[in-house]
Amino acid sequence: MLKGSDLLAKVKELGDVSKSELVRGCGYVSTKKDGTERLNFTAFYEALLEAKGVSLGDGAATGNGKGGRKLSYVATVQGNGNLLVGKAYTALLDLKPGDEFEIKLGRKQIRLIPAGSIDEEE
C-alpha cells in the first residue's frame, strides 16, 4: 500500500481510471477468506488525505468521534422516550457490552453507578 508522496505520484500517474482501479493500483487490496479480492477504499482515502496534509487525528485519544466532531456532553430524550448515551462516551469510560449500572434518580437528574461499586454521595 502506497503512502505519502508515492501515493500522490501513483494517483497522478494512473490519471482518469475508475475508483476501483485507482484503489487496486495503489495496493489497497486484501484477500477475503473465500479467496476473493476486497478493495480497501476507506484505508485508501485516509492515506490520500494524509498524503495531502489533512490530518484526521486519533478520535479515541482526543475524545472525538470518527467524524471529528467534539463531544457535546448533552443527550436528548428520543421520540420513543429512550435516552441514548453514544459510543464515544462509553468508549471514553472503557465500558463494554454487558456492563451493568444502578440507576439513581434525583431531582431532575439521573446518575448511573456501576453495579457493585459504592456510591460516594450516599
C-alpha positions in Angstrom: 0.0 0.0 0.0 1.5 3.3 -1.1 1.6 6.2 1.2 2.7 9.9 1.1 4.4 11.3 -2.0 4.5 7.8 -3.6 0.7 7.5 -3.3 0.2 11.0 -4.8 2.5 10.2 -7.6 0.8 7.0 -8.4 -2.7 8.6 -8.4 -1.4 11.2 -10.8 0.2 8.5 -13.0 -3.0 6.5 -13.2 -4.9 9.5 -14.2 -8.6 9.1 -15.3 -9.3 5.5 -14.2 -12.2 4.1 -12.2 -12.1 4.4 -8.4 -11.7 0.6 -8.1 -8.7 0.6 -10.4 -7.2 3.5 -8.5 -7.5 1.8 -5.2 -6.2 -1.5 -6.7 -3.3 0.3 -8.5 -2.2 1.9 -5.2 -2.1 -1.5 -3.4 -5.2 -1.1 -1.2 -6.4 -4.7 -1.8 -6.7 -7.6 0.6 -7.9 -11.2 0.1 -11.1 -12.5 1.8 -11.3 -16.0 3.4 -13.0 -17.3 0.3 -10.1 -16.1 -1.9 -11.9 -13.1 -3.5 -10.5 -9.7 -3.6 -11.5 -6.9 -1.3 -10.8 -3.2 -2.1 -10.0 -1.2 0.9 -11.5 2.2 -0.1 -11.5 3.6 3.4 -7.8 3.0 4.0 -7.0 4.4 0.6 -8.9 7.6 1.1 -7.5 8.1 4.6 -4.0 7.6 3.2 -4.7 10.0 0.4 -6.0 12.7 2.8 -3.0 12.2 5.0 -0.7 12.5 2.0 -2.3 15.8 1.1 -1.7 17.1 4.6 -5.2 16.6 6.0 -4.9 15.0 9.5 -7.9 13.0 10.7 -6.2 12.6 14.1 -6.9 9.8 16.5 -10.5 10.2 17.6 -10.2 8.0 20.7 -7.3 10.0 22.1 -9.0 13.3 21.7 -12.5 12.3 22.7 -13.8 13.0 19.2 -15.8 10.5 17.2 -14.6 9.3 13.8 -16.3 12.3 12.1 -14.1 14.7 14.1 -16.9 16.3 15.9 -16.4 17.4 19.5 -18.4 15.7 22.2 -21.2 18.0 23.4 -21.9 16.2 26.7 -25.6 16.7 26.1 -28.1 13.9 25.5 -31.6 14.3 24.2 -34.6 12.1 25.0 -35.7 10.5 21.8 -39.3 10.3 20.5 -39.7 6.9 21.9 -38.7 8.0 25.4 -35.2 6.5 25.3 -32.2 8.4 26.5 -29.2 7.3 24.4 -25.6 7.6 25.6 -23.4 7.3 22.4 -20.5 5.1 21.7 -18.0 7.9 22.0 -18.9 8.4 25.7 -18.9 4.7 26.5 -15.5 4.4 24.8 -14.1 7.2 27.0 -15.2 5.3 30.1 -13.9 1.9 28.6 -17.4 0.4 29.0 -18.1 -3.0 27.5 -21.3 -4.7 26.4 -22.9 -6.2 29.4 -21.6 -3.7 32.0 -24.4 -3.1 34.5 -25.3 0.1 36.3 -27.6 1.0 39.1 -29.9 3.9 38.2 -30.3 6.6 40.9 -33.0 9.2 40.3 -32.6 12.6 41.9 -34.4 15.9 41.4 -34.1 16.4 37.6 -31.1 14.2 37.4 -30.1 10.6 36.6 -27.0 9.0 38.0 -25.6 5.8 36.7 -23.5 3.9 39.3 -21.5 0.8 38.2 -23.2 -2.2 39.7 -21.2 -3.4 42.8 -19.4 -0.1 43.4 -20.0 2.3 46.3 -22.0 5.5 45.6 -19.9 8.3 47.1 -22.8 10.6 47.5 -24.9 8.4 49.8 
